[in-house]
Amino acid sequence: MCLFLQQGFNRTCCQCYPACASDGKKRKSGGDRSVVEDLNRGAVAARYGEGADSGALVGACRADDVEPFSVYTFRLRSSEDLREAVRGADLKIVQLAPGAFTGQLTHAALGGVSFSAGDFHPDIRARGVMNPHLVTVGTMVESGGEVLQWDYNIAPGEVVVFPKAVEQEGRFTGRSRYATITLAAEELALHAAGEASLQDPDFWTVINRFRRARNLRMRTCQALCSKIEELRSGRLPRTAGGIDFLRRVLIESFLKGAIEEVYQRYDERCHRNAKLVRNVEDYVDALGADRSVHVSELCFVFQVSRRTLHRAFYEALGMGPIAYLQKRRLAAVHRILVSQELGPGGITQVALEYGFADLGRFAGYYRQLFGETPSQTRLKRLS
């Protein structure tokens, strides 16, 4: 089994390795934070969202003779920490299964290419734009259950293209591990030189999934695991040539799937169930708050039978519409408790605003999903 899959979920790197050709000497600092001499830590912290005790900068370089290269790894303490699962993403995360949320996330910047790798648990629903300006190409490295992107069933090693500014939606069950690259369509096209379809930048403006033989998928996962372990442990290149080679290796790991097999464009007509779920989500969002919505209201608005509505949600998310919408409301409460100051009514008022009239049941639902009480969530934010 590859090293990445053997890693614990709460590991953070505590050493910093400069990636500059002008200085191949490794430097360390004491404590939980790592530093690089002559590096503007404030700028890096602002760019990578560094928070207290969240993680460590593994390596960075700003020398004139080497393009910018930095790696940052931190623990995931809440599903909200996965909002930027890919550098530049703005995702809405809904935790679907009970339990404390755990995992880790790594972002690496190599010039104009961003590489992200994460592992997390338990189940989630993720929806939002990966990047408004760049293309994201991703793959599941390992999954403990079913993974759906839109309504594609994604197996580890298969490659998915997320065009710029296009909303993605996914459901992840079990313990999930993924890797992505984010870059301009023009750079992807240049890297695919010799491949007629792929070297057209327009090719990367379309949602695609690429499948290949199982043995090839396994080799891809193993290669990505190796690179992720190198990045997280600080075994980083220190020269311009080494950085460029690493960037090419990472891009090629994802392009192989597209080169081997190109699938037809996404056809909305073939995915009615996923579209119905999206429409319900949009309708609830338009109400102004994740209030309680009855099944009969949804059936009337979308002119579908109860059986059709339930089948759409079970096939897309593995649960009925009411159960999922309740988890959305719980997720909304959770976001407020971890990110905002509360008004005079405190937690009780927030619960009431999101349709939880029975506070006893609300507390039970909340603890079952997040593994802690609302008060415990609030105390974490204040501590």
N, C-alpha and C positions, 0 to 999 in steps of 0.2 A: 504494500500500500504506500502511496506517495506521502512525502513528509507533510504536505499541506493538509491532507485528510487526517493526519494524526495529531494536529495541533489542538491545544485546548482553546476554548472560546474566550478566555479572559486574558490571553497573552498580549502584552504590548512590548514593543521594542524599546530598550532604554539606552541604546547606543546610537551615535550619530556618525555617519561616514561621509566625508566630503567627496563629491563626485567631480572634482576639478583636476584637470591635467596638470595644473601648476602646483598641486599639493597632494601627494599621495599618502600623506601621513594621517593615520587615524587618530582622532581626538575624542576623549570622553569627558563628561562632567558628572558630578555627583548628583544624587537625588533622582526624582522621577522625571525630570526634564532634561533633554539633551540639547546641546548647542553646537553650532559651528562657528568658529572664529570668522569675523568680518561678514557675518550674515545678519541681515536685518530681520530679527525675529518677529518684530511687530507686523511687518508686511506679510511674512509667511503665516503668522497666526490669523491675520485677517483673511488671507486667501483660503486657508484650509479650515476655517471654523474651529480653531483650537479652543477648547474649554478647559476648565479646571479639572485636573485628574482624568482627562478624557483619553490621552494617549501620548505618543511621542513622535517627533520628527526623526525619521531614520536617516535621511541623507538629503543634502541640498547643494546646489552649485549655482553661483552667479558670476563666474569668471568670464572675461570677455572672449577667451578662446574656446569656451565650451557653452553649448546652448543650455538654457535653464533645465535643471533636472532635480526633482525633489520627491521624496516618498514620505507619506504620513499614515500612520496606523493608529486606530483608537477603538476602544470597546464600545459596543452597543448596549446601552442600559435600558433603552425603551424603544418601542417601535417607531417613535418620533425621530430617533437618531438615524433611521433609515430613509428619511425624507430625501436626502441627497445620496441615494445609493450609487448613483453615477455622477461624476463631477458635472455640475451644471443642471442637474435634474431638479424638478419641483414636484415631488410625488405626494399624494395623499395615501397614507397607510392606514389600513383597518386591520387590527389583530382579530383573527377568526377563531383561534383556539385558546383555551385557558392556559395560564402559566406565566411565569416571569419571562420577559423577553431578554435573550442573550445573544451574543455574537461579537464579531469584530469586522471592521471595514478599513480597507487600504486604498488610498488614492496616490497615484504616481503621475507626475507631470514630466513628460519628455519632449521638450520643445512644443510643437503644435499638437502633440498627441497626449491624451489623458487615458490612463489605464486604471480601472477600478476593480477591486475584488472584495467580495463580502461573504460572510457565512452567518446564518441567523436561525432562530427557532423561537416560537412555534409558527403556525400557519398565519399567512397574511393575505390581504387583497391590496394591490398597489395600482394606483391609477394616476396618470399625469404625463407631462412632457419630459422626455429624457434630456433634451437639449434644444433650445429654441433656434440655434444657429448651426449646429454641427450634427453629423451622423453618428449614431451609436450602433456598434455591432457587438452582440453579446452571446454568451453560451452558458448553460448550466454545467458546472463542474461536477456536481453531485446533487442528488435529491433523494430525500427519504420518503417521498410520496409523489402525488401527481402535480405537475406544473403546467399551467395554461397561460399562454400569451395570446391575448384576444381569445379566440377559441381554438387555437392550435395547441395540441398536446405536445409539449417539448420534452425530449429525452436528453440526458446528459451528452454533451458533445455536438448536438445539433446547434446550428448558428441562426440567429435571428437578427434582422436589420431593422433598426428604428430610425426612420428618416428624421431630419431636423423638423422641429415644431409640430410633429405628429404625436397625438396623444396615445400612449400605450396603456394597456391594462393587463394585469396578470394576477394569477392566484398561485400561491406556493404552499405546499403542504409538507409536513415533516421538516426535518433539518435540511436546509437548502444552502448550497454554495454556488456562487456565480462569478463570472469574470466578464469585463467589457472593455472595449476601446472606444474613444470618442475623438473624432477628427473631421476635417473638412472633406466633402465629397470629392473635391479635386485631388486631394492627397491620396485618397483611396483609389481613384482612377489611375493616378500615376504609378502607384505601387502594383496595380494589376496590369501593367504594360504587357502586351502580347495576348491578353484575353479580351477579345473583341467586345463582348457585352459589358464586362466589368469595368473597362477603361472609359466607358461613357459616363460622365458625372450624373446624367439623368437616371442611370441604373439605380443610384443610391437614394433616389427620391421616392421609392416605392417600398412598402412593407413587404418583407420576404422572410421565408424560413427555408433553410437549406438542410437537407438530410443526407446521410451517407452511411456506409457500412458500419456495423457495430464496432469492429476492430479498429477502424480509423477514428471513430468517435472516442474510443478508449485511449488511443495514443494522443489525441489532442488534449484530453483532460489531464493525462499524465504530464505532458509537456507544459501545460499551463500551471499545474500544481508546482512543478519544479521552479518555474519563473516567479510565481507568487512567493514561494518560500525564500528564494534568493532576495527578493525585494524586502520582505518583512524581516529578514535576519540581518540585512545590511550588507550583503555581498553584492556591491554595486560597482558598475564600471566607473573608471576614473578619467577616461580620455574621451575626446570628441568621437573618435572612431568606435569606441566601445559603446557609447550611448546610442550612436546611430545604428549600430548592429542590433542592440537590444530592441530598439523601436521597430526595426524591420522584422525581427523574430516575432514580436508580439502581434504586429499587423498580420503577418503571414499565418499565424496560428488560427486566426479567424477567417481569413480569405480562402483558405483551403476548402472549407465547406462550400463556399459559393462557387469556387472554380469547378469542383467536382459535379455539382448539380444545381441548376438554376430552376426555381419554381415559378409558376405563373403568378401574375399579380393577384393581390388580395381581392376577393370578390365578395362584396358585402351581402349579396343576395343569398350566398351559401351559408351565411352565419347569422341567421335570424335570432337565435337564442341569445347570443352575446350582445347583439344590437338592442334587444328588448331590455336586458339588464342595464345597459348603458343609458337607455332612455328613462328607465325608472330612476336611476341615480340622478340624472340631470333634472328630472321633474322634482324630486325631493330637494335637491340643492336650490332650485328656483323658488321654493316656498320660503326661503329666508332662514330656516333652521331645520335641523334634522328632527322634526316633530313626528309624532306617531301618525302613520298613514295606514288606513285599513285596506285590506285586499280588494274589497269591493270598489274603493275609489280608484285603485290602480287599474282594475279591469275596465271600469267605465272610461277612464282617460285614454287608455290605449286600445280599447275595443278588442280585448282578448278574453278568453275563458279563464276560469280559475285554474283549470288543469294545465292550460298552455303557460300561464304565468309561473306556476310552481315548477313545471318541467324545465322552463328556461333557467330559473335560478338554480335548480338542483344540478343541471348539466354544466352550468357555468361556474358555480361556486360551491356546490355540494351541500346546500342548505336551502330552505324555503325563503321567500321574500321577507316575511315578518322577522324571522330570526336574523337575517342579514341586516335589515334596516335597524333593528335593535342594536346590533353590534356597531353600526355606523354612529348611532346616537351616543353609545358608550364611548366610542373613539373620540367623538367631539368633546364630551365632558373631560376625557383624559387629556386632550390637547390643552384645554383651558386650565386644568389643574397644574399642568407642568410648565405653562408658558405665560400665564397672565395673572395680574392681581385680581383678587376676588372682591366683589361688592359687599354691602352690608349683610346680605343674606348668606354669604359664604357658600359652602358646598351644597347646602340644601337648595338655595335659589338656583344654582346652576343646574342641578338635577331636575328641578321643576320646569325650568325653561326648555329642557330637552325632552319633556314628555314623561318623566318618571314621577308620577304622582304618589306611588307607594314607595316611600324612602327605604323601608326595610328590604323590599325586593330589589330595589336599585342597588343597595349595598351588596346584596348577594350576587346579583348579576355581574357587578363590577369586579368583585373579588374573584369570582369564578373565571372571568376572562383574563384579568391582569395579574392575578396571584397576590393581590394586596388590596387593602381597603382604600377608599378615596382619601381618607385622612393621611394614610401612610404615603400615598403619592404626593400629597401636598407638603408633607414634612420633608421629603427628599428635595423638593424644589427650594425650600426655605433653608435647608441645612448647608 
